[in-house]
């Protein structure tokens, strides 16, 4: 764990740049974390890498930080998307948090035939969790969370040069993992809902020229376990864990 | 997801074997799941594989099931243990559930210098979660959850022929995964607490002849993410996902 506080801000970051704080940020830094003028923390904004910044003014309703030096360059994750069918609340939060830690570039809730609660996706909350996970994991890139969209619609607009991996229970017990060369034009992992894909969806997915079935071992994994396992194997085989 | 109900019982399972139900089990099958005489479900006991069983008597306070045929042989997971420093409640539940799905043979909470809440481990609850996860994931083996023990004590009694993998933040950014031959005498993965290992512990771990440091990519992972990622990579490289 990084011991220095890391804070996400919208503001541009650069040498000598002053960053004014919102009331909420001021409350967190000066109320909760008890920082005072002179304390140094880390700032990220998802675009300019990570910067050391010093508290210049600390107030109850706001404050000012001054950027000092860049401590990490901007690091882009591999071009890997995670598509998942929304599941119940805590488990969905978990997927979003873990996808951020594991370096997904884009996180896309997709509604499938057997998806139960696509309407209950609280996008703002998921976006806040992505920001918090980025602060925590030391990354400089904040993945985008897209609005829930029907799987069929997502596939209708798919760039066919992007490989789509999907996990199917029919593959249980087959050798797990990602084989073959790294996709040249980005990749995506699709995790089905708790009830699996419908027969129609499964048939459609199998016939997509850009789709590949993968296996995740001999046991049935919950959706959030499958998401973490698939992202891990992809990153280790083809992504930025190599 | 398996659509047939899977229930864990303590009772021996075999052809023609009658299994009497506790009040709690009867409530679940007949009250919650609305089963009646003649319904077929799956039974596991962690020793005899998976069996189809028919409801013979359904009562409010109990009932009787009759074993029909074995539907899966007993399948042992690889000899892989997960050692982890207890973390806060939901995240610890998560580790235990995921370790079961991912096929750990033994789950061991270990107290380290920086462990915050070793005393708060509710062993019975964790064991119940392991049983529930086994029912859900289609496995036939129920991993053991051991009582929380100090890491130093665990290592003092270690069988030196068992490889111990541990994750260290000093390795962040190194190539991830498990290399080298599969251990001949079992393996264990040790996940440190949120604050990492203490300098003393790190030094001790590095000097153990049976220990190997592993990397889990360029970002800092939360303890439960690290547990899932490490179990996944091990199973895919050396375990039963091959």
Interface residues (C-beta under 8 A of the other chain):
Chain A: X1 X2 X75 X90 X94 X97 X98 X101 X102 X103 X136 X137 X138 X139 X172 X175 X176 X177 X194 X195 X196 X215 X216 X217 X218 X219 X220 X221 X222 X225 X228 X229 X232 X233 X235 X236 X240 X241 X242
Chain B: X1 X2 X75 X90 X94 X97 X98 X101 X102 X103 X136 X137 X138 X139 X172 X175 X176 X177 X194 X195 X196 X215 X216 X217 X218 X219 X220 X221 X222 X225 X228 X229 X232 X233 X235 X236 X240 X241 X242
